[in-house]
Amino acid sequence: MVKNVCIFGASCSSIDPAYFDAAYRTGALLAERGIGMVFGGGNTGLMGAAARGVHENGGRLIGVIPEKLHQPGIAYPHCDELIVTPDMHTRKATMEKLSQGFIALPGGFGTLEELMEVLTLNQLGYIASPVVILNTRGFYDRLIDQLKYCVSEGFTSPACLAIFAVAETPEQAVGMISQMKPAELPDKIKDAVRSAQGKA
């Protein structure tokens, strides 16, 4: 059962309103389904929009913010729980520990880094949690093509494409995250050990 879903998303606000609408709707749908939202604790950008969607529809919010960013006006003011961490690394680890699934909204370098981390943690078996990429306005088209290209060039196992699903709408994203099962993946570490032993 999915109790909490972690939302990754932009903190900037100078973006098309369509992104804000999709983020807010994602939060609202989580609240309507009784799923808590774990997020970076920010009040701005898509993080803030999703948080408002949860809060204004009676859902539960858990913000996780690093101490350096825990400043007046930066943190979302209506979190049911706000966890302050010493640094970004601890923040991500805390968000991952609290969540049973992840939805990536559009975002910049930080969002991309968070998304790639949970994909990699799934690939290596540190977590077994569904990941949904909300592809609003085709924002992630190029990244999805790159991930597929990693597979076609032999850098990544084809099975790893099952770690994530791609949604075009918030309704699809929340529906997918509620139903996805962990991907059945090859044991990358055992494969590496066998490969090294074969070369010895």
Biotite code that builds the C-alpha atoms (Angstrom):
import biotite.structure as struc

atoms = struc.array([
    struc.Atom([0.000, 0.000, 0.000], chain_id="A", res_id=1, res_name="MET", atom_name="CA", element="C"),
    struc.Atom([1.262, 3.469, -0.895], chain_id="A", res_id=2, res_name="VAL", atom_name="CA", element="C"),
    struc.Atom([1.071, 5.640, 2.218], chain_id="A", res_id=3, res_name="LYS", atom_name="CA", element="C"),
    struc.Atom([3.284, 8.515, 1.095], chain_id="A", res_id=4, res_name="ASN", atom_name="CA", element="C"),
    struc.Atom([4.432, 9.649, -2.337], chain_id="A", res_id=5, res_name="VAL", atom_name="CA", element="C"),
    struc.Atom([7.452, 11.882, -2.773], chain_id="A", res_id=6, res_name="CYS", atom_name="CA", element="C"),
    struc.Atom([7.077, 14.731, -5.240], chain_id="A", res_id=7, res_name="ILE", atom_name="CA", element="C"),
    struc.Atom([10.097, 16.224, -6.990], chain_id="A", res_id=8, res_name="PHE", atom_name="CA", element="C"),
    struc.Atom([9.622, 19.496, -8.850], chain_id="A", res_id=9, res_name="GLY", atom_name="CA", element="C"),
    struc.Atom([10.874, 22.945, -9.702], chain_id="A", res_id=10, res_name="ALA", atom_name="CA", element="C"),
    struc.Atom([11.305, 25.628, -7.067], chain_id="A", res_id=11, res_name="SER", atom_name="CA", element="C"),
    struc.Atom([11.343, 28.458, -9.649], chain_id="A", res_id=12, res_name="CYS", atom_name="CA", element="C"),
    struc.Atom([8.222, 30.434, -10.485], chain_id="A", res_id=13, res_name="SER", atom_name="CA", element="C"),
    struc.Atom([8.976, 32.019, -13.872], chain_id="A", res_id=14, res_name="SER", atom_name="CA", element="C"),
    struc.Atom([7.467, 29.157, -15.868], chain_id="A", res_id=15, res_name="ILE", atom_name="CA", element="C"),
    struc.Atom([4.316, 28.503, -17.889], chain_id="A", res_id=16, res_name="ASP", atom_name="CA", element="C"),
    struc.Atom([1.079, 28.385, -15.820], chain_id="A", res_id=17, res_name="PRO", atom_name="CA", element="C"),
    struc.Atom([0.303, 24.949, -17.292], chain_id="A", res_id=18, res_name="ALA", atom_name="CA", element="C"),
    struc.Atom([3.067, 23.486, -15.152], chain_id="A", res_id=19, res_name="TYR", atom_name="CA", element="C"),
    struc.Atom([1.560, 25.014, -12.007], chain_id="A", res_id=20, res_name="PHE", atom_name="CA", element="C"),
    struc.Atom([-1.903, 23.731, -12.871], chain_id="A", res_id=21, res_name="ASP", atom_name="CA", element="C"),
    struc.Atom([-0.593, 20.177, -13.313], chain_id="A", res_id=22, res_name="ALA", atom_name="CA", element="C"),
    struc.Atom([1.411, 20.351, -10.077], chain_id="A", res_id=23, res_name="ALA", atom_name="CA", element="C"),
    struc.Atom([-1.575, 21.614, -8.083], chain_id="A", res_id=24, res_name="TYR", atom_name="CA", element="C"),
    struc.Atom([-3.822, 18.941, -9.587], chain_id="A", res_id=25, res_name="ARG", atom_name="CA", element="C"),
    struc.Atom([-1.297, 16.236, -8.704], chain_id="A", res_id=26, res_name="THR", atom_name="CA", element="C"),
    struc.Atom([-1.321, 17.342, -5.069], chain_id="A", res_id=27, res_name="GLY", atom_name="CA", element="C"),
    struc.Atom([-5.105, 17.528, -5.001], chain_id="A", res_id=28, res_name="ALA", atom_name="CA", element="C"),
    struc.Atom([-5.435, 14.006, -6.398], chain_id="A", res_id=29, res_name="LEU", atom_name="CA", element="C"),
    struc.Atom([-3.042, 12.610, -3.808], chain_id="A", res_id=30, res_name="LEU", atom_name="CA", element="C"),
    struc.Atom([-5.136, 14.222, -1.076], chain_id="A", res_id=31, res_name="ALA", atom_name="CA", element="C"),
    struc.Atom([-8.369, 12.866, -2.544], chain_id="A", res_id=32, res_name="GLU", atom_name="CA", element="C"),
    struc.Atom([-6.910, 9.346, -2.490], chain_id="A", res_id=33, res_name="ARG", atom_name="CA", element="C"),
    struc.Atom([-5.673, 9.666, 1.082], chain_id="A", res_id=34, res_name="GLY", atom_name="CA", element="C"),
    struc.Atom([-2.014, 9.531, 0.036], chain_id="A", res_id=35, res_name="ILE", atom_name="CA", element="C"),
    struc.Atom([0.397, 11.747, 1.950], chain_id="A", res_id=36, res_name="GLY", atom_name="CA", element="C"),
    struc.Atom([2.890, 13.908, 0.084], chain_id="A", res_id=37, res_name="MET", atom_name="CA", element="C"),
    struc.Atom([6.564, 14.091, 0.954], chain_id="A", res_id=38, res_name="VAL", atom_name="CA", element="C"),
    struc.Atom([8.389, 16.999, -0.691], chain_id="A", res_id=39, res_name="PHE", atom_name="CA", element="C"),
    struc.Atom([11.308, 19.365, -0.393], chain_id="A", res_id=40, res_name="GLY", atom_name="CA", element="C"),
    struc.Atom([9.402, 21.707, 1.899], chain_id="A", res_id=41, res_name="GLY", atom_name="CA", element="C"),
    struc.Atom([9.483, 24.714, -0.431], chain_id="A", res_id=42, res_name="GLY", atom_name="CA", element="C"),
    struc.Atom([6.799, 27.357, -0.796], chain_id="A", res_id=43, res_name="ASN", atom_name="CA", element="C"),
    struc.Atom([7.615, 28.365, -4.368], chain_id="A", res_id=44, res_name="THR", atom_name="CA", element="C"),
    struc.Atom([7.472, 26.854, -7.834], chain_id="A", res_id=45, res_name="GLY", atom_name="CA", element="C"),
    struc.Atom([5.907, 23.492, -8.524], chain_id="A", res_id=46, res_name="LEU", atom_name="CA", element="C"),
    struc.Atom([6.801, 22.250, -5.048], chain_id="A", res_id=47, res_name="MET", atom_name="CA", element="C"),
    struc.Atom([4.623, 24.956, -3.549], chain_id="A", res_id=48, res_name="GLY", atom_name="CA", element="C"),
    struc.Atom([1.831, 24.410, -6.081], chain_id="A", res_id=49, res_name="ALA", atom_name="CA", element="C"),
    struc.Atom([1.653, 20.679, -5.341], chain_id="A", res_id=50, res_name="ALA", atom_name="CA", element="C"),
    struc.Atom([1.756, 21.385, -1.600], chain_id="A", res_id=51, res_name="ALA", atom_name="CA", element="C"),
    struc.Atom([-1.164, 23.800, -1.921], chain_id="A", res_id=52, res_name="ARG", atom_name="CA", element="C"),
    struc.Atom([-3.063, 21.164, -3.875], chain_id="A", res_id=53, res_name="GLY", atom_name="CA", element="C"),
    struc.Atom([-2.624, 18.744, -0.995], chain_id="A", res_id=54, res_name="VAL", atom_name="CA", element="C"),
    struc.Atom([-3.304, 21.239, 1.802], chain_id="A", res_id=55, res_name="HIS", atom_name="CA", element="C"),
    struc.Atom([-6.393, 22.803, 0.233], chain_id="A", res_id=56, res_name="GLU", atom_name="CA", element="C"),
    struc.Atom([-7.922, 19.366, -0.308], chain_id="A", res_id=57, res_name="ASN", atom_name="CA", element="C"),
    struc.Atom([-7.378, 18.063, 3.206], chain_id="A", res_id=58, res_name="GLY", atom_name="CA", element="C"),
    struc.Atom([-4.290, 15.920, 2.590], chain_id="A", res_id=59, res_name="GLY", atom_name="CA", element="C"),
    struc.Atom([-1.190, 15.344, 4.687], chain_id="A", res_id=60, res_name="ARG", atom_name="CA", element="C"),
    struc.Atom([2.085, 17.130, 3.942], chain_id="A", res_id=61, res_name="LEU", atom_name="CA", element="C"),
    struc.Atom([5.570, 16.195, 5.097], chain_id="A", res_id=62, res_name="ILE", atom_name="CA", element="C"),
    struc.Atom([8.198, 18.758, 4.157], chain_id="A", res_id=63, res_name="GLY", atom_name="CA", element="C"),
    struc.Atom([11.901, 17.955, 4.304], chain_id="A", res_id=64, res_name="VAL", atom_name="CA", element="C"),
    struc.Atom([14.114, 21.006, 4.026], chain_id="A", res_id=65, res_name="ILE", atom_name="CA", element="C"),
    struc.Atom([17.852, 21.498, 4.575], chain_id="A", res_id=66, res_name="PRO", atom_name="CA", element="C"),
    struc.Atom([18.873, 23.866, 7.342], chain_id="A", res_id=67, res_name="GLU", atom_name="CA", element="C"),
    struc.Atom([20.442, 26.336, 4.902], chain_id="A", res_id=68, res_name="LYS", atom_name="CA", element="C"),
    struc.Atom([17.076, 26.805, 3.139], chain_id="A", res_id=69, res_name="LEU", atom_name="CA", element="C"),
    struc.Atom([14.993, 26.906, 6.308], chain_id="A", res_id=70, res_name="HIS", atom_name="CA", element="C"),
    struc.Atom([14.501, 30.660, 6.080], chain_id="A", res_id=71, res_name="GLN", atom_name="CA", element="C"),
    struc.Atom([11.401, 32.881, 6.405], chain_id="A", res_id=72, res_name="PRO", atom_name="CA", element="C"),
    struc.Atom([9.302, 32.717, 3.246], chain_id="A", res_id=73, res_name="GLY", atom_name="CA", element="C"),
    struc.Atom([11.103, 29.707, 1.763], chain_id="A", res_id=74, res_name="ILE", atom_name="CA", element="C"),
    struc.Atom([9.459, 26.846, 3.650], chain_id="A", res_id=75, res_name="ALA", atom_name="CA", element="C"),
    struc.Atom([5.825, 26.000, 2.930], chain_id="A", res_id=76, res_name="TYR", atom_name="CA", element="C"),
    struc.Atom([3.901, 27.276, 5.985], chain_id="A", res_id=77, res_name="PRO", atom_name="CA", element="C"),
    struc.Atom([1.205, 24.601, 6.232], chain_id="A", res_id=78, res_name="HIS", atom_name="CA", element="C"),
    struc.Atom([3.157, 21.360, 6.498], chain_id="A", res_id=79, res_name="CYS", atom_name="CA", element="C"),
    struc.Atom([1.733, 18.834, 8.919], chain_id="A", res_id=80, res_name="ASP", atom_name="CA", element="C"),
    struc.Atom([5.336, 17.926, 9.635], chain_id="A", res_id=81, res_name="GLU", atom_name="CA", element="C"),
    struc.Atom([8.457, 19.859, 8.652], chain_id="A", res_id=82, res_name="LEU", atom_name="CA", element="C"),
    struc.Atom([11.747, 18.013, 9.019], chain_id="A", res_id=83, res_name="ILE", atom_name="CA", element="C"),
    struc.Atom([14.913, 20.121, 8.968], chain_id="A", res_id=84, res_name="VAL", atom_name="CA", element="C"),
    struc.Atom([18.048, 18.280, 7.852], chain_id="A", res_id=85, res_name="THR", atom_name="CA", element="C"),
    struc.Atom([21.700, 19.345, 8.103], chain_id="A", res_id=86, res_name="PRO", atom_name="CA", element="C"),
    struc.Atom([22.331, 19.104, 4.357], chain_id="A", res_id=87, res_name="ASP", atom_name="CA", element="C"),
    struc.Atom([20.971, 18.111, 0.951], chain_id="A", res_id=88, res_name="MET", atom_name="CA", element="C"),
    struc.Atom([22.248, 14.531, 1.152], chain_id="A", res_id=89, res_name="HIS", atom_name="CA", element="C"),
    struc.Atom([20.356, 13.909, 4.379], chain_id="A", res_id=90, res_name="THR", atom_name="CA", element="C"),
    struc.Atom([17.305, 15.606, 2.932], chain_id="A", res_id=91, res_name="ARG", atom_name="CA", element="C"),
    struc.Atom([17.163, 13.207, -0.017], chain_id="A", res_id=92, res_name="LYS", atom_name="CA", element="C"),
    struc.Atom([17.787, 10.164, 2.172], chain_id="A", res_id=93, res_name="ALA", atom_name="CA", element="C"),
    struc.Atom([14.968, 11.231, 4.502], chain_id="A", res_id=94, res_name="THR", atom_name="CA", element="C"),
    struc.Atom([12.545, 11.789, 1.639], chain_id="A", res_id=95, res_name="MET", atom_name="CA", element="C"),
    struc.Atom([13.397, 8.379, 0.201], chain_id="A", res_id=96, res_name="GLU", atom_name="CA", element="C"),
    struc.Atom([12.947, 6.663, 3.565], chain_id="A", res_id=97, res_name="LYS", atom_name="CA", element="C"),
    struc.Atom([9.501, 8.199, 4.119], chain_id="A", res_id=98, res_name="LEU", atom_name="CA", element="C"),
    struc.Atom([8.122, 7.406, 0.654], chain_id="A", res_id=99, res_name="SER", atom_name="CA", element="C"),
    struc.Atom([6.745, 4.342, -1.106], chain_id="A", res_id=100, res_name="GLN", atom_name="CA", element="C"),
    struc.Atom([6.701, 5.954, -4.541], chain_id="A", res_id=101, res_name="GLY", atom_name="CA", element="C"),
    struc.Atom([7.980, 8.980, -6.450], chain_id="A", res_id=102, res_name="PHE", atom_name="CA", element="C"),
    struc.Atom([6.470, 11.391, -8.964], chain_id="A", res_id=103, res_name="ILE", atom_name="CA", element="C"),
    struc.Atom([8.798, 13.723, -10.847], chain_id="A", res_id=104, res_name="ALA", atom_name="CA", element="C"),
    struc.Atom([7.194, 16.962, -11.984], chain_id="A", res_id=105, res_name="LEU", atom_name="CA", element="C"),
    struc.Atom([9.115, 19.164, -14.426], chain_id="A", res_id=106, res_name="PRO", atom_name="CA", element="C"),
    struc.Atom([12.105, 20.912, -12.918], chain_id="A", res_id=107, res_name="GLY", atom_name="CA", element="C"),
    struc.Atom([15.694, 22.017, -13.258], chain_id="A", res_id=108, res_name="GLY", atom_name="CA", element="C"),
    struc.Atom([19.030, 20.521, -12.262], chain_id="A", res_id=109, res_name="PHE", atom_name="CA", element="C"),
    struc.Atom([17.938, 19.625, -8.712], chain_id="A", res_id=110, res_name="GLY", atom_name="CA", element="C"),
    struc.Atom([14.799, 17.829, -9.865], chain_id="A", res_id=111, res_name="THR", atom_name="CA", element="C"),
    struc.Atom([16.715, 15.925, -12.529], chain_id="A", res_id=112, res_name="LEU", atom_name="CA", element="C"),
    struc.Atom([19.325, 14.898, -9.955], chain_id="A", res_id=113, res_name="GLU", atom_name="CA", element="C"),
    struc.Atom([16.654, 13.653, -7.549], chain_id="A", res_id=114, res_name="GLU", atom_name="CA", element="C"),
    struc.Atom([14.906, 11.711, -10.307], chain_id="A", res_id=115, res_name="LEU", atom_name="CA", element="C"),
    struc.Atom([18.110, 10.067, -11.488], chain_id="A", res_id=116, res_name="MET", atom_name="CA", element="C"),
    struc.Atom([19.018, 9.110, -7.925], chain_id="A", res_id=117, res_name="GLU", atom_name="CA", element="C"),
    struc.Atom([15.789, 7.192, -7.278], chain_id="A", res_id=118, res_name="VAL", atom_name="CA", element="C"),
    struc.Atom([16.080, 5.476, -10.665], chain_id="A", res_id=119, res_name="LEU", atom_name="CA", element="C"),
    struc.Atom([19.626, 4.415, -9.763], chain_id="A", res_id=120, res_name="THR", atom_name="CA", element="C"),
    struc.Atom([18.665, 3.305, -6.242], chain_id="A", res_id=121, res_name="LEU", atom_name="CA", element="C"),
    struc.Atom([15.984, 1.089, -7.783], chain_id="A", res_id=122, res_name="ASN", atom_name="CA", element="C"),
    struc.Atom([18.454, -0.247, -10.341], chain_id="A", res_id=123, res_name="GLN", atom_name="CA", element="C"),
    struc.Atom([20.938, -1.225, -7.616], chain_id="A", res_id=124, res_name="LEU", atom_name="CA", element="C"),
    struc.Atom([18.310, -2.683, -5.295], chain_id="A", res_id=125, res_name="GLY", atom_name="CA", element="C"),
    struc.Atom([18.602, -0.147, -2.487], chain_id="A", res_id=126, res_name="TYR", atom_name="CA", element="C"),
    struc.Atom([14.899, 0.645, -2.877], chain_id="A", res_id=127, res_name="ILE", atom_name="CA", element="C"),
    struc.Atom([12.021, -1.005, -4.734], chain_id="A", res_id=128, res_name="ALA", atom_name="CA", element="C"),
    struc.Atom([9.647, 1.888, -5.274], chain_id="A", res_id=129, res_name="SER", atom_name="CA", element="C"),
    struc.Atom([7.668, 2.937, -8.352], chain_id="A", res_id=130, res_name="PRO", atom_name="CA", element="C"),
    struc.Atom([8.693, 6.112, -10.164], chain_id="A", res_id=131, res_name="VAL", atom_name="CA", element="C"),
    struc.Atom([6.373, 8.113, -12.404], chain_id="A", res_id=132, res_name="VAL", atom_name="CA", element="C"),
    struc.Atom([7.559, 10.916, -14.660], chain_id="A", res_id=133, res_name="ILE", atom_name="CA", element="C"),
    struc.Atom([4.819, 13.497, -15.220], chain_id="A", res_id=134, res_name="LEU", atom_name="CA", element="C"),
    struc.Atom([5.583, 14.665, -18.728], chain_id="A", res_id=135, res_name="ASN", atom_name="CA", element="C"),
    struc.Atom([3.615, 17.926, -18.762], chain_id="A", res_id=136, res_name="THR", atom_name="CA", element="C"),
    struc.Atom([3.838, 19.628, -22.173], chain_id="A", res_id=137, res_name="ARG", atom_name="CA", element="C"),
    struc.Atom([6.384, 17.016, -23.255], chain_id="A", res_id=138, res_name="GLY", atom_name="CA", element="C"),
    struc.Atom([8.933, 18.459, -20.824], chain_id="A", res_id=139, res_name="PHE", atom_name="CA", element="C"),
    struc.Atom([10.715, 15.137, -20.333], chain_id="A", res_id=140, res_name="TYR", atom_name="CA", element="C"),
    struc.Atom([10.638, 13.907, -23.936], chain_id="A", res_id=141, res_name="ASP", atom_name="CA", element="C"),
    struc.Atom([14.384, 14.382, -24.451], chain_id="A", res_id=142, res_name="ARG", atom_name="CA", element="C"),
    struc.Atom([15.307, 12.770, -21.144], chain_id="A", res_id=143, res_name="LEU", atom_name="CA", element="C"),
    struc.Atom([13.104, 9.757, -21.868], chain_id="A", res_id=144, res_name="ILE", atom_name="CA", element="C"),
    struc.Atom([14.756, 9.434, -25.270], chain_id="A", res_id=145, res_name="ASP", atom_name="CA", element="C"),
    struc.Atom([18.164, 9.565, -23.570], chain_id="A", res_id=146, res_name="GLN", atom_name="CA", element="C"),
    struc.Atom([17.217, 6.834, -21.093], chain_id="A", res_id=147, res_name="LEU", atom_name="CA", element="C"),
    struc.Atom([16.075, 4.637, -23.974], chain_id="A", res_id=148, res_name="LYS", atom_name="CA", element="C"),
    struc.Atom([19.292, 5.442, -25.830], chain_id="A", res_id=149, res_name="TYR", atom_name="CA", element="C"),
    struc.Atom([21.304, 4.239, -22.808], chain_id="A", res_id=150, res_name="CYS", atom_name="CA", element="C"),
    struc.Atom([19.531, 0.907, -23.243], chain_id="A", res_id=151, res_name="VAL", atom_name="CA", element="C"),
    struc.Atom([19.932, 0.725, -27.022], chain_id="A", res_id=152, res_name="SER", atom_name="CA", element="C"),
    struc.Atom([23.676, 1.399, -26.707], chain_id="A", res_id=153, res_name="GLU", atom_name="CA", element="C"),
    struc.Atom([24.116, -1.325, -24.079], chain_id="A", res_id=154, res_name="GLY", atom_name="CA", element="C"),
    struc.Atom([24.846, 0.898, -21.099], chain_id="A", res_id=155, res_name="PHE", atom_name="CA", element="C"),
    struc.Atom([21.672, -0.081, -19.245], chain_id="A", res_id=156, res_name="THR", atom_name="CA", element="C"),
    struc.Atom([19.640, -3.286, -19.067], chain_id="A", res_id=157, res_name="SER", atom_name="CA", element="C"),
    struc.Atom([16.325, -3.146, -20.980], chain_id="A", res_id=158, res_name="PRO", atom_name="CA", element="C"),
    struc.Atom([14.614, -4.317, -17.787], chain_id="A", res_id=159, res_name="ALA", atom_name="CA", element="C"),
    struc.Atom([15.501, -1.007, -16.146], chain_id="A", res_id=160, res_name="CYS", atom_name="CA", element="C"),
    struc.Atom([12.990, 0.821, -18.321], chain_id="A", res_id=161, res_name="LEU", atom_name="CA", element="C"),
    struc.Atom([10.324, -0.821, -16.138], chain_id="A", res_id=162, res_name="ALA", atom_name="CA", element="C"),
    struc.Atom([11.560, 1.160, -13.105], chain_id="A", res_id=163, res_name="ILE", atom_name="CA", element="C"),
    struc.Atom([9.598, 4.178, -14.289], chain_id="A", res_id=164, res_name="PHE", atom_name="CA", element="C"),
    struc.Atom([6.372, 4.989, -16.089], chain_id="A", res_id=165, res_name="ALA", atom_name="CA", element="C"),
    struc.Atom([5.540, 8.114, -18.058], chain_id="A", res_id=166, res_name="VAL", atom_name="CA", element="C"),
    struc.Atom([2.276, 9.979, -17.493], chain_id="A", res_id=167, res_name="ALA", atom_name="CA", element="C"),
    struc.Atom([0.867, 12.795, -19.587], chain_id="A", res_id=168, res_name="GLU", atom_name="CA", element="C"),
    struc.Atom([-1.650, 14.011, -16.996], chain_id="A", res_id=169, res_name="THR", atom_name="CA", element="C"),
    struc.Atom([-1.829, 14.228, -13.187], chain_id="A", res_id=170, res_name="PRO", atom_name="CA", element="C"),
    struc.Atom([-4.697, 11.727, -13.255], chain_id="A", res_id=171, res_name="GLU", atom_name="CA", element="C"),
    struc.Atom([-2.500, 9.204, -15.045], chain_id="A", res_id=172, res_name="GLN", atom_name="CA", element="C"),
    struc.Atom([0.443, 9.882, -12.737], chain_id="A", res_id=173, res_name="ALA", atom_name="CA", element="C"),
    struc.Atom([-1.470, 9.338, -9.500], chain_id="A", res_id=174, res_name="VAL", atom_name="CA", element="C"),
    struc.Atom([-3.273, 6.323, -10.933], chain_id="A", res_id=175, res_name="GLY", atom_name="CA", element="C"),
    struc.Atom([0.011, 4.755, -12.022], chain_id="A", res_id=176, res_name="MET", atom_name="CA", element="C"),
    struc.Atom([1.794, 5.363, -8.726], chain_id="A", res_id=177, res_name="ILE", atom_name="CA", element="C"),
    struc.Atom([-1.064, 3.660, -6.887], chain_id="A", res_id=178, res_name="SER", atom_name="CA", element="C"),
    struc.Atom([-0.920, 0.538, -9.087], chain_id="A", res_id=179, res_name="GLN", atom_name="CA", element="C"),
    struc.Atom([2.699, 0.049, -10.157], chain_id="A", res_id=180, res_name="MET", atom_name="CA", element="C"),
    struc.Atom([4.629, -2.927, -8.853], chain_id="A", res_id=181, res_name="LYS", atom_name="CA", element="C"),
    struc.Atom([8.396, -2.925, -8.308], chain_id="A", res_id=182, res_name="PRO", atom_name="CA", element="C"),
    struc.Atom([10.279, -3.780, -11.468], chain_id="A", res_id=183, res_name="ALA", atom_name="CA", element="C"),
    struc.Atom([11.867, -7.230, -11.760], chain_id="A", res_id=184, res_name="GLU", atom_name="CA", element="C"),
    struc.Atom([15.487, -6.369, -12.418], chain_id="A", res_id=185, res_name="LEU", atom_name="CA", element="C"),
    struc.Atom([18.727, -8.256, -12.909], chain_id="A", res_id=186, res_name="PRO", atom_name="CA", element="C"),
    struc.Atom([21.077, -8.155, -9.930], chain_id="A", res_id=187, res_name="ASP", atom_name="CA", element="C"),
    struc.Atom([23.552, -5.580, -11.198], chain_id="A", res_id=188, res_name="LYS", atom_name="CA", element="C"),
    struc.Atom([26.019, -6.174, -8.363], chain_id="A", res_id=189, res_name="ILE", atom_name="CA", element="C"),
    struc.Atom([26.082, -9.966, -8.779], chain_id="A", res_id=190, res_name="LYS", atom_name="CA", element="C"),
    struc.Atom([26.443, -9.540, -12.534], chain_id="A", res_id=191, res_name="ASP", atom_name="CA", element="C"),
    struc.Atom([29.419, -7.234, -11.971], chain_id="A", res_id=192, res_name="ALA", atom_name="CA", element="C"),
    struc.Atom([31.043, -9.732, -9.598], chain_id="A", res_id=193, res_name="VAL", atom_name="CA", element="C"),
    struc.Atom([30.560, -12.589, -12.061], chain_id="A", res_id=194, res_name="ARG", atom_name="CA", element="C"),
    struc.Atom([32.001, -10.458, -14.856], chain_id="A", res_id=195, res_name="SER", atom_name="CA", element="C"),
    struc.Atom([35.054, -9.571, -12.763], chain_id="A", res_id=196, res_name="ALA", atom_name="CA", element="C"),
    struc.Atom([35.618, -13.195, -11.782], chain_id="A", res_id=197, res_name="GLN", atom_name="CA", element="C"),
    struc.Atom([35.363, -14.252, -15.402], chain_id="A", res_id=198, res_name="GLY", atom_name="CA", element="C"),
    struc.Atom([38.151, -11.854, -16.319], chain_id="A", res_id=199, res_name="LYS", atom_name="CA", element="C"),
    struc.Atom([40.420, -12.927, -13.460], chain_id="A", res_id=200, res_name="ALA", atom_name="CA", element="C"),
])
